[in-house]
Amino acid sequence: MTVHIEFDPDRRFTDLFEMQWGRLVSGERVLRRTARTPEANRLVHAEVNAGNLVWALGDTMYPLQLCRVVEHDLTAERPHVTTTYRGVPVAGQPGAPLPETLLTIFADLLVAIRTLAKAGLTHGAILPEYVLWDGAHAQLVNLGQAVAVGEPARAVLDPRWLPPAGPDGLRLAAEAHDVYQAGMVVYCIALQAGPATAAEARAELARGGGSALSALLEGVFADDPRDRPDPHTLLRRVEEARYEPVWQSADPADATTATIKIPQQYSPAPLPPAVARATVPLSPARDEFRRLVEAKRRYRDERAAPRAVAWRYARGLLDVLWHSRDDLSSKVWLGVAGVVVIGLPALLIILIVTQLGGSK
């Protein structure tokens, strides 16, 4: 099936790609990248493969937090791939974002990371230029660097964006590495600073010990990936931070930004119509957290009252059997059968107890 896309006349060229923005019939923005080199060709194939693996997750809806492959041509002389591109990169945006915005960006990145992990993939290059923001949600793009969990990472990045290597000097792809890079993105946009090494980031957060940012990113920059919190744990932290009364800067001595009130509800600035059509209700992470809490409550209720559950089942079964009989004789036989089913085990227990007592 051919996808109808209206492309903008302007094109942009990089060392690897020819890029052209466009719009679907639904109004959603897309980006087509056409390979110009063999390396770009490999990246296009990798992006299509990653998108297919996420689509193949039968029990998972394709998340809005990940770019989606709209169409591609891998057999052309110059292969290309077109993906959704919702918002603008958070890189280079002036001023520090509102706390609610920062929390939403982090939560959306964690949802994207967890979805890729379910498909057996890691992104490997979560940088501010690949994190888009449309005023309501973040979207992670550029899946061309994605590799399978356990494989050597391919992305060539500034060393400060890379998590510490293992004792053997290798840096194998893992969900914990994506968590590290997502945390570094939050660190950079919250402090309006560039990336740092793991040790530098830990030291900077320690200076603001007790602040919301320090609590949110605790353990994210650990040297050992096993010591880093998983996305599920971090999503719980995000939900808890949404209800904190204040957000403190990393440096409490900075009187101008030491305390920023968090609004109860954040209303983003009005978006252009094209972008507004692509947005969805706020915080899927919050909905997921509430579903988990409700599921846990139901589980505890069932565990607390197993006999009540069994009694309701027996009563319901008896009610169905009784009302399925029209004549009196059938109901009498049903009553007799019930007495036998209930009385026979009781009689056997009495006989066994009597025999055991007599043997003594």
Buried (B, 14 or more C-beta within 10 A) or exposed (E): EEEEBEBEEEEEEEEBBBBBBBBBEEEBBBBBBBBBEEEBBBBBBBBBBBBEBBEEBEEEEBBBBBBBBBBBBEEEEBBBBBBBBBBEBBBEEEEBBBBBBBBBBBBBBBBBBBBBBBBBBBBBBBBBEBBBBBBBBBBBBBBBBBBEBEEEBBBEBEEBBBBBEEEEEEBBBBBBBBBBBBBBBBBBBBBEEEBBBBEBBBEBBEEBEEBBBBBBBBEBBBEEBEEBBBBEEBBBBBBEBBEBEEBBBBBBEEEEBBEBEBEEEBEBEEBEEEBBEBBEEBBBBBEBBEEEEEEEEEEEEEEEEEEEEEEEEEEEEEEEBEEEEEEEEEBEEBEEEEEEEEEEEEEEEEEEEEEEEEEE
